[in-house]
Amino acid sequence: MPTSLIDNEENLSAGIDRFIVFNRYTIFLCLTYELVILSQVGNVIYMIFAAASPDIIGCGTIIFNETLGQREACEHYESIIKFENHSCEPILKYQFRSVAVEWSYFCSETVKVKNLVSFQMFGTIVGGILFGQLSDLFGRRKTMIVCIAMTALSGILSSFAVNLFMFAISRTFVGFFVGGNSIVMYVYVIENIPTNARIKVNTFVTWSPNFLLLSLVAYFTRSWDTLAITINLLAAPSLFCFIFLYESPRWLMQKGRLNEARQTIIAMNTWGKNAAKRQYRHEQEVIDTLGNDHAANYEQLKHKRYYFYHLFYSWKLLRYSIVLAFSCFANAIAFYGLLFNLEKISGSLYMNTSILGTFRYILNIILATIDHAFTSVGRKFVHTISIIIFILSIAFIVVLIKTDHTLDFKVLIRLLTLIGMGIISILFIVNTLSCAELFPTAIRNLAGANVATWNRIGCILAPQLIYLSEIDQILPYVVLIILLSIDAIAFLTLLPETKSRPLKDQMPSKEMLILRNCKTTRTTSIPSDNNDDNDNVTCLIKK
């Protein structure tokens, strides 16, 4: 039996990686991924429109002065209804018939509608944790079929809510299945595409172009209930696509189902060909490679189940988990804090959403081009530069606010806000790629669920960020600058570069285990890009 494939972890991963190539199957997988993303982004972006706050412009026969800001208009309205004994009918101005318009939540009452975003994001946390674990136990494909079907069903049912409470409950269930949908699908795609195609697939098949599509859908539907039905009907065909997709061969190999893994790899490489061309000339190599991988992974295969605490199995995994979790948390607060208050900046809500999506997509294409052309531009470089540009944009807005030039430069503030949001959204790609590339197959989904959980915690807190402006108008921006500064330093100094490295398949050895009955002497140094084994652990086992 040849030993070259099992000499080390990199060669082990390269064994199965060399049979996963870009072909017809990969293209169909990317098409399915786009339809699934439409479901994900549709049900998240939906809340930009469904939870949008209307402006009050008058009461009864009284029309307020157009120069009044919304805070002054609300104060004027409240003084009138007190004088009129609540008999004055409010006149609302809005671009989209949101639930706030449907059930008359405006001025101080809009906070109740904004809290809906937090409810939905709470559902994504629970769903991400649960379905991440289920996919590791029962397979990526089966879990995805359940998530997609239930996302569409719960999304459509939410359109029949008759009050804000029912709507909040239904959107929490939507978030629950979207959470599982997002976590499992990303790992499923990463495990089924070539190593050198990861950044390209995640650049071209991403959330960004769907912003433009969903803005158009929202523009033509103009109503929260019609939009909910339309979005989920558009994404429903992804369920049909899974009939023609296979289980992840990595997951099958991890579970010791080598014959199924072999059949899957062969099927992926002959997908779409006629019967006469389905003979796969590397079949024997696949058999040999899987056999070698199985021998190298034998000890792990005896213990097939891994749980959340395995993310902290070694000092290295502990460091990865903490840094990536904080990065996703800070990134989510920054992006979604601005996104779910997008109606606050000048311009059309539809146009701003479309511009944001287009700008994000252009940035993604630039990122993919640079990633392909310059091998020295890795995950850490892109992460750091993105944060620097975001901080500069936000800092300029702070200066305009402190100098009382917000009305004079409202177009510039709009531009800086959209630039900052577009730039910081790159971190979603960098963080998810780094997570998939740093953690071994056995806990990759758990790791994805962990960072996604912190991402969703950031999403829960993001809509509430606006409350800080009641203390000081610049305070929300200052908080974002501090969080992302910490993120940039931690990511740059505590994580290794992962670009173009094979996915890891083996867990750390037992000698690297943190929680064991031993005395540990640990020396830590800053991880280099070429070698991350800088945690030297010596254990004196008690007998």
C-alpha positions as CSV (number, residue, x, y, z in Angstrom):
1,M,0.0,0.0,0.0
2,P,1.5,3.4,-0.9
3,T,2.2,5.7,2.0
4,S,2.7,9.0,0.4
5,L,-1.0,10.0,0.8
6,I,-0.9,9.5,4.6
7,D,2.5,10.9,5.5
8,N,0.9,14.1,6.9
9,E,-2.4,15.9,7.1
10,E,-1.8,18.0,4.1
11,N,-1.2,15.0,1.9
12,L,-4.2,13.2,3.3
13,S,-6.4,16.1,2.3
14,A,-4.8,16.3,-1.1
15,G,-5.7,12.7,-1.7
16,I,-9.5,13.3,-2.0
17,D,-9.1,16.9,-3.1
18,R,-7.5,15.9,-6.4
19,F,-10.7,14.0,-7.4
20,I,-12.9,17.0,-6.7
21,V,-12.6,19.1,-9.9
22,F,-14.6,21.9,-11.6
23,N,-17.0,20.2,-14.0
24,R,-20.7,20.0,-14.9
25,Y,-21.6,18.8,-11.5
26,T,-19.9,21.8,-9.9
27,I,-21.7,24.2,-12.2
28,F,-25.1,22.6,-11.3
29,L,-24.1,22.7,-7.6
30,C,-23.4,26.5,-8.0
31,L,-26.8,27.0,-9.6
32,T,-28.5,25.2,-6.7
33,Y,-26.4,27.3,-4.3
34,E,-27.7,30.5,-5.9
35,L,-31.3,29.4,-5.5
36,V,-30.6,28.5,-1.9
37,I,-28.9,31.8,-1.3
38,L,-32.0,33.5,-2.8
39,S,-34.0,31.9,0.1
40,Q,-31.4,32.9,2.7
41,V,-30.9,36.5,1.6
42,G,-34.5,37.0,0.7
43,N,-35.8,36.2,4.2
44,V,-33.1,38.4,5.8
45,I,-33.4,41.4,3.4
46,Y,-37.1,41.0,3.6
47,M,-37.0,42.6,7.1
48,I,-35.4,45.8,5.6
49,F,-38.7,46.4,3.9
50,A,-41.2,44.6,6.2
51,A,-39.8,46.4,9.3
52,A,-39.3,49.8,7.6
53,S,-40.5,52.8,9.6
54,P,-43.1,55.2,8.1
55,D,-42.8,59.0,8.4
56,I,-45.6,61.0,9.9
57,I,-46.3,64.1,7.9
58,G,-49.6,65.2,9.3
59,C,-52.6,64.6,11.5
60,G,-56.2,64.9,10.4
61,T,-56.4,68.1,8.3
62,I,-53.1,69.4,9.5
63,I,-50.0,68.9,7.4
64,F,-46.7,69.5,9.2
65,N,-43.9,71.7,7.9
66,E,-41.7,69.8,5.5
67,T,-38.6,71.2,7.2
68,L,-39.4,69.3,10.4
69,G,-37.3,66.3,11.2
70,Q,-39.1,63.1,12.2
71,R,-38.3,63.6,15.9
72,E,-39.8,67.1,15.8
73,A,-42.8,65.8,13.7
74,C,-43.5,63.1,16.2
75,E,-43.4,65.5,19.1
76,H,-45.8,67.8,17.2
77,Y,-48.1,64.8,16.6
78,E,-48.1,63.8,20.2
79,S,-48.9,67.3,21.4
80,I,-51.8,67.4,18.9
81,I,-53.4,64.1,20.0
82,K,-53.3,65.2,23.6
83,F,-55.1,68.4,22.7
84,E,-57.6,66.6,20.4
85,N,-58.1,63.7,22.9
86,H,-56.6,61.1,20.5
87,S,-59.2,61.8,17.8
88,C,-56.6,63.0,15.2
89,E,-56.0,60.5,12.4
90,P,-52.2,60.3,11.6
91,I,-51.1,60.8,8.0
92,L,-48.2,58.5,7.1
93,K,-45.7,58.7,4.3
94,Y,-43.9,55.5,3.2
95,Q,-42.2,53.9,0.3
96,F,-43.2,50.3,1.2
97,R,-46.3,49.0,3.0
98,S,-44.5,47.4,5.9
99,V,-46.0,45.8,9.0
100,A,-45.5,49.2,10.8
101,V,-47.8,50.8,8.3
102,E,-50.2,47.8,8.3
103,W,-50.8,47.9,12.1
104,S,-50.0,51.6,12.7
105,Y,-46.6,51.5,14.5
106,F,-44.8,54.8,14.1
107,C,-42.8,57.4,16.1
108,S,-42.0,55.8,19.5
109,E,-43.8,52.6,18.5
110,T,-41.4,51.8,15.7
111,V,-39.0,50.2,18.2
112,K,-41.5,47.3,18.5
113,V,-41.2,46.6,14.8
114,K,-37.4,46.9,14.8
115,N,-37.4,44.3,17.6
116,L,-38.8,41.8,15.0
117,V,-35.4,41.7,13.4
118,S,-33.9,40.5,16.7
119,F,-36.6,37.8,17.1
120,Q,-35.8,36.4,13.6
121,M,-32.1,36.5,14.2
122,F,-32.6,34.7,17.5
123,G,-34.3,31.9,15.6
124,T,-31.2,31.7,13.3
125,I,-29.0,31.1,16.3
126,V,-31.0,28.1,17.5
127,G,-31.4,26.8,14.0
128,G,-27.7,27.1,13.2
129,I,-26.7,25.2,16.3
130,L,-29.3,22.4,15.9
131,F,-29.0,21.8,12.2
132,G,-25.2,22.1,12.2
133,Q,-25.1,19.2,14.7
134,L,-27.7,17.2,12.8
135,S,-25.9,17.6,9.5
136,D,-22.7,16.2,11.1
137,L,-24.7,13.2,12.4
138,F,-27.1,12.5,9.5
139,G,-25.5,14.1,6.5
140,R,-25.5,17.5,4.7
141,R,-27.9,16.7,1.9
142,K,-30.8,15.3,4.0
143,T,-30.5,18.2,6.5
144,M,-30.6,20.7,3.6
145,I,-33.7,19.3,2.1
146,V,-35.5,19.7,5.4
147,C,-34.2,23.2,5.9
148,I,-35.2,24.4,2.4
149,A,-38.7,22.9,2.5
150,M,-39.4,24.4,6.0
151,T,-37.9,27.8,5.1
152,A,-40.3,28.1,2.2
153,L,-43.3,26.9,4.1
154,S,-42.8,29.0,7.2
155,G,-42.0,32.1,5.1
156,I,-45.2,31.8,3.2
157,L,-47.2,31.2,6.4
158,S,-45.8,34.4,7.9
159,S,-47.7,36.4,5.2
160,F,-51.0,35.3,6.9
161,A,-50.2,36.9,10.3
162,V,-53.0,39.2,11.6
163,N,-51.1,41.1,14.2
164,L,-47.5,42.0,15.2
165,F,-47.3,39.1,17.8
166,M,-48.2,36.4,15.2
167,F,-45.8,38.0,12.7
168,A,-43.0,37.9,15.3
169,I,-43.6,34.2,16.1
170,S,-43.8,33.2,12.4
171,R,-40.6,35.1,11.5
172,T,-38.8,33.5,14.4
173,F,-39.6,30.1,12.8
174,V,-38.4,31.4,9.5
175,G,-35.1,32.5,11.1
176,F,-34.8,29.0,12.7
177,F,-34.8,27.2,9.3
178,V,-32.8,30.0,7.6
179,G,-30.1,29.5,10.3
180,G,-29.8,25.8,9.5
181,N,-30.0,26.5,5.8
182,S,-27.1,29.0,5.8
183,I,-24.7,26.9,7.9
184,V,-25.2,23.5,6.3
185,M,-25.3,24.7,2.7
186,Y,-22.1,26.6,2.9
187,V,-20.2,23.6,4.3
188,Y,-21.8,21.4,1.8
189,V,-20.6,23.6,-1.1
190,I,-17.1,24.0,0.4
191,E,-16.7,20.2,0.6
192,N,-17.8,19.6,-3.0
193,I,-15.8,22.2,-4.9
194,P,-12.1,22.3,-5.8
195,T,-9.7,24.0,-3.4
196,N,-8.6,26.6,-5.9
197,A,-12.3,27.5,-6.7
198,R,-13.4,28.3,-3.2
199,I,-12.9,32.1,-3.3
200,K,-14.2,32.3,-6.9
201,V,-17.5,30.4,-6.1
202,N,-18.0,32.4,-3.0
203,T,-17.4,35.6,-4.9
204,F,-19.7,35.1,-7.8
205,V,-22.4,33.0,-6.1
206,T,-23.1,35.2,-3.1
207,W,-25.7,37.4,-1.4
208,S,-24.7,40.6,-3.3
209,P,-26.5,40.3,-6.7
210,N,-29.6,39.1,-4.9
211,F,-29.9,42.5,-3.2
212,L,-30.6,44.0,-6.6
213,L,-33.1,41.2,-7.5
214,L,-35.0,41.4,-4.2
215,S,-35.1,45.2,-4.4
216,L,-36.9,44.9,-7.7
217,V,-39.3,42.3,-6.3
218,A,-40.0,44.6,-3.3
219,Y,-40.5,47.5,-5.7
220,F,-43.2,45.6,-7.7
221,T,-44.9,43.9,-4.7
222,R,-45.0,47.0,-2.5
223,S,-46.4,45.0,0.4
224,W,-45.0,42.9,3.3
225,D,-47.4,39.9,2.8
226,T,-47.0,39.7,-1.0
227,L,-43.3,40.0,-0.8
228,A,-43.1,37.1,1.7
229,I,-45.0,34.8,-0.6
230,T,-43.0,35.9,-3.7
231,I,-39.6,35.5,-2.2
232,N,-40.2,31.9,-1.0
233,L,-41.9,30.8,-4.2
234,L,-38.8,32.1,-6.2
235,A,-36.5,30.0,-4.0
236,A,-38.6,26.8,-4.0
237,P,-37.0,25.3,-7.1
238,S,-33.8,24.7,-5.1
239,L,-35.6,21.8,-3.4
240,F,-36.0,20.1,-6.8
241,C,-32.3,20.5,-7.6
242,F,-31.3,18.4,-4.6
243,I,-32.8,15.4,-6.3
244,F,-29.8,15.5,-8.7
245,L,-27.1,16.2,-6.0
246,Y,-25.1,13.7,-3.9
247,E,-24.1,13.5,-0.3
248,S,-20.7,15.1,0.5
249,P,-17.9,12.5,-0.1
250,R,-15.9,14.0,2.7
251,W,-18.8,13.4,5.2
252,L,-19.2,9.8,3.8
253,M,-15.5,9.1,4.2
254,Q,-15.5,10.6,7.8
255,K,-18.3,8.2,8.7
256,G,-16.4,5.2,7.2
257,R,-18.8,4.7,4.3
258,L,-16.0,4.3,1.8
259,N,-17.9,2.5,-0.9
260,E,-20.6,5.2,-1.0
261,A,-17.8,7.9,-1.0
262,R,-16.2,6.1,-4.0
263,Q,-19.5,5.9,-5.9
264,T,-20.2,9.6,-5.1
265,I,-16.8,10.8,-6.4
266,I,-17.2,8.8,-9.6
267,A,-20.7,10.0,-10.1
268,M,-19.6,13.7,-9.5
269,N,-16.9,13.3,-12.2
270,T,-19.2,11.6,-14.7
271,W,-22.3,13.7,-14.0
272,G,-24.2,14.8,-17.1
273,K,-22.4,12.4,-19.5
274,N,-24.2,9.7,-21.5
275,A,-23.8,6.0,-20.7
276,A,-21.0,5.4,-23.2
277,K,-18.8,8.1,-21.5
278,R,-19.4,7.2,-17.9
279,Q,-16.4,5.0,-17.4
280,Y,-14.2,6.9,-15.0
281,R,-10.5,6.2,-15.7
282,H,-9.3,7.1,-12.2
283,E,-11.6,4.7,-10.4
284,Q,-8.8,2.5,-9.0
285,E,-7.0,5.6,-7.8
286,V,-10.1,6.7,-5.9
287,I,-10.4,3.3,-4.3
288,D,-6.7,3.3,-3.2
289,T,-6.9,6.9,-1.9
290,L,-10.0,6.3,0.1
291,G,-8.4,3.2,1.6
292,N,-5.4,5.1,2.6
293,D,-7.5,7.9,4.1
294,H,-9.5,5.3,6.0
295,A,-6.4,3.8,7.4
296,A,-5.0,7.2,8.5
297,N,-8.3,8.2,10.0
298,Y,-9.1,4.8,11.6
299,E,-8.9,6.0,15.2
300,Q,-11.2,8.9,14.6
301,L,-13.7,6.8,12.7
302,K,-14.1,4.6,15.8
303,H,-15.5,7.7,17.5
304,K,-17.8,9.1,14.9
305,R,-19.6,11.7,16.9
306,Y,-18.2,15.1,17.7
307,Y,-19.8,17.8,19.7
308,F,-19.5,21.5,20.5
309,Y,-16.8,21.1,23.1
310,H,-14.5,19.6,20.5
311,L,-14.1,23.1,19.1
312,F,-11.9,23.7,22.1
313,Y,-10.1,20.4,21.9
314,S,-6.6,21.9,21.6
315,W,-5.1,25.4,22.3
316,K,-4.9,25.9,18.5
317,L,-8.7,25.2,18.0
318,L,-9.5,27.3,21.0
319,R,-7.7,30.3,19.5
320,Y,-9.3,29.8,16.2
321,S,-12.8,29.5,17.7
322,I,-12.5,32.7,19.8
323,V,-10.9,34.9,17.1
324,L,-13.3,33.9,14.4
325,A,-16.3,34.2,16.7
326,F,-15.4,37.7,17.7
327,S,-14.7,38.7,14.1
328,C,-18.1,37.5,13.0
329,F,-19.8,39.2,15.9
330,A,-18.2,42.6,15.2
331,N,-18.8,42.2,11.5
332,A,-22.5,41.5,12.0
333,I,-23.1,44.4,14.3
334,A,-21.4,46.8,11.9
335,F,-23.1,45.6,8.7
336,Y,-26.6,44.8,10.0
337,G,-26.6,47.8,12.4
338,L,-26.4,50.0,9.3
339,L,-28.5,47.8,7.0
340,F,-31.6,47.5,9.2
341,N,-31.7,51.3,9.6
342,L,-31.1,51.9,5.9
343,E,-34.3,54.0,5.6
344,K,-32.7,56.6,7.9
345,I,-30.3,57.8,5.2
346,S,-31.3,60.0,2.3
347,G,-32.6,58.5,-1.0
348,S,-34.9,55.7,-2.1
349,L,-34.9,52.6,0.1
350,Y,-35.1,50.5,-3.1
351,M,-32.3,52.4,-4.8
352,N,-30.1,52.3,-1.7
353,T,-30.5,48.5,-1.4
354,S,-29.8,48.0,-5.1
355,I,-26.7,50.2,-5.0
356,L,-25.5,48.3,-2.0
357,G,-26.0,45.0,-3.7
358,T,-24.3,46.1,-6.9
359,F,-21.4,47.6,-5.1
360,R,-20.9,44.5,-3.0
361,Y,-20.9,42.4,-6.2
362,I,-18.3,44.6,-7.9
363,L,-16.1,44.3,-4.8
364,N,-16.6,40.5,-4.8
365,I,-15.5,40.3,-8.5
366,I,-12.4,42.5,-7.7
367,L,-11.6,40.3,-4.7
368,A,-11.8,37.1,-6.9
369,T,-9.6,38.7,-9.6
370,I,-7.0,39.7,-7.1
371,D,-7.1,36.4,-5.3
372,H,-6.5,34.6,-8.6
373,A,-3.8,37.0,-9.9
374,F,-1.8,37.5,-6.7
375,T,-1.0,34.5,-4.6
376,S,0.5,36.7,-1.9
377,V,-2.9,38.4,-1.2
378,G,-4.4,36.1,1.4
379,R,-7.3,36.1,3.8
380,K,-5.5,38.2,6.4
381,F,-4.5,41.0,4.0
382,V,-8.1,41.4,2.6
383,H,-9.6,41.2,6.1
384,T,-7.3,44.0,7.5
385,I,-7.6,46.4,4.5
386,S,-11.4,46.0,4.5
387,I,-11.6,47.1,8.2
388,I,-9.3,50.0,7.6
389,I,-11.4,51.4,4.8
390,F,-14.6,50.9,6.9
391,I,-13.1,52.7,9.9
392,L,-12.0,55.7,7.7
393,S,-15.6,56.0,6.2
394,I,-17.3,55.8,9.6
395,A,-14.8,58.2,11.1
396,F,-15.6,60.8,8.4
397,I,-19.3,60.5,9.2
398,V,-18.5,61.1,12.9
399,V,-16.6,64.3,12.0
400,L,-19.6,65.6,9.9
401,I,-22.0,64.9,12.8
402,K,-19.8,66.6,15.4
403,T,-19.4,69.7,13.2
404,D,-23.2,69.8,12.5
405,H,-22.9,69.4,8.8
406,T,-25.2,66.4,8.4
407,L,-27.9,68.3,6.5
408,D,-25.4,70.0,4.2
409,F,-23.6,66.7,3.4
410,K,-26.5,64.2,3.6
411,V,-25.6,62.9,0.1
412,L,-22.0,62.4,1.2
413,I,-23.1,60.6,4.4
414,R,-25.3,58.3,2.2
415,L,-22.3,57.6,0.0
416,L,-19.9,56.9,2.9
417,T,-22.5,54.6,4.6
418,L,-23.0,52.5,1.5
419,I,-19.2,52.3,0.9
420,G,-18.6,51.3,4.5
421,M,-21.3,48.6,4.3
422,G,-20.1,47.3,1.0
423,I,-16.5,47.1,2.2
424,I,-17.2,45.4,5.5
425,S,-19.4,42.8,3.8
426,I,-16.2,41.3,2.3
427,L,-15.5,40.0,5.8
428,F,-18.5,37.6,5.5
429,I,-16.6,35.8,2.7
430,V,-13.2,35.9,4.4
431,N,-14.5,34.7,7.8
432,T,-16.5,31.8,6.4
433,L,-13.7,30.7,4.2
434,S,-11.2,30.9,7.0
435,C,-13.4,28.9,9.2
436,A,-13.9,26.1,6.7
437,E,-10.2,26.0,6.0
438,L,-9.0,26.0,9.6
439,F,-11.2,23.3,11.1
440,P,-11.0,19.6,10.3
441,T,-13.9,17.8,8.6
442,A,-15.3,16.1,11.7
443,I,-16.1,19.5,13.4
444,R,-16.2,21.8,10.3
445,N,-20.0,22.2,10.5
446,L,-19.9,22.7,14.3
447,A,-17.3,25.4,13.7
448,G,-19.5,27.0,11.1
449,A,-22.4,26.8,13.5
450,N,-20.3,28.4,16.2
451,V,-19.2,31.4,14.2
452,A,-22.6,31.8,12.7
453,T,-24.1,31.8,16.2
454,W,-21.9,34.8,17.1
455,N,-22.8,36.3,13.8
456,R,-26.5,36.0,14.7
457,I,-25.8,37.4,18.2
458,G,-24.4,40.4,16.4
459,C,-27.5,40.5,14.2
460,I,-29.7,40.5,17.3
461,L,-27.9,43.4,18.8
462,A,-27.4,45.3,15.6
463,P,-31.0,46.8,15.3
464,Q,-30.6,48.0,18.9
465,L,-27.5,49.9,18.1
466,I,-29.6,52.9,17.2
467,Y,-30.5,53.3,20.9
468,L,-27.0,54.5,21.7
469,S,-27.7,57.6,19.6
470,E,-30.1,58.8,22.3
471,I,-27.0,59.2,24.6
472,D,-24.8,60.7,21.9
473,Q,-25.4,60.7,18.1
474,I,-21.9,59.5,17.4
475,L,-21.8,56.8,20.0
476,P,-23.0,54.0,17.6
477,Y,-20.2,54.8,15.2
478,V,-17.6,55.0,18.0
479,V,-18.6,51.5,19.2
480,L,-18.2,50.1,15.7
481,I,-14.7,51.6,15.3
482,I,-13.6,50.1,18.6
483,L,-15.0,46.6,17.9
484,L,-13.5,46.4,14.4
485,S,-10.1,47.7,15.5
486,I,-9.9,44.8,18.0
487,D,-11.0,42.4,15.3
488,A,-8.4,43.6,12.8
489,I,-5.5,43.1,15.4
490,A,-6.7,39.7,16.6
491,F,-7.3,38.3,13.1
492,L,-3.9,39.5,11.8
493,T,-1.8,38.3,14.8
494,L,-3.6,35.2,16.0
495,L,-4.6,33.3,12.9
496,P,-2.5,31.6,10.2
497,E,-2.9,32.3,6.5
498,T,-5.1,29.6,4.9
499,K,-5.2,30.5,1.3
500,S,-4.8,27.6,-1.1
501,R,-4.3,25.1,1.7
502,P,-6.1,21.7,1.5
503,L,-9.0,21.2,3.8
504,K,-8.1,19.5,7.0
505,D,-9.5,16.0,7.6
506,Q,-7.8,14.9,10.9
507,M,-8.5,16.1,14.4
508,P,-5.5,17.1,16.5
509,S,-3.8,14.2,18.3
510,K,-4.6,13.3,21.9
511,E,-1.3,14.9,23.0
512,M,-2.7,18.3,22.1
513,L,-5.9,17.9,24.2
514,I,-6.4,20.7,26.7
515,L,-8.8,19.0,29.1
516,R,-6.8,16.0,30.4
517,N,-5.4,15.0,33.7
518,C,-1.9,16.4,33.2
519,K,0.4,19.2,34.0
520,T,0.9,21.4,31.0
521,T,3.7,23.7,30.1
522,R,2.8,25.9,27.2
523,T,4.8,28.3,25.1
524,T,2.9,30.5,22.7
525,S,4.3,32.5,19.8
526,I,2.6,34.4,17.0
527,P,1.5,32.0,14.4
528,S,3.3,32.2,11.1
529,D,1.6,31.8,7.7
530,N,3.6,28.7,6.9
531,N,3.3,26.8,10.2
532,D,0.7,27.1,12.8
533,D,2.0,24.5,15.2
534,N,3.4,27.0,17.6
535,D,1.7,25.7,20.8
536,N,4.2,23.4,22.4
537,V,2.5,21.3,25.0
538,T,4.2,18.9,27.3
539,C,2.1,16.7,29.5
540,L,3.2,14.7,32.5
541,I,0.5,12.1,32.7
542,K,-0.3,11.0,36.3
543,K,-0.2,7.3,36.8
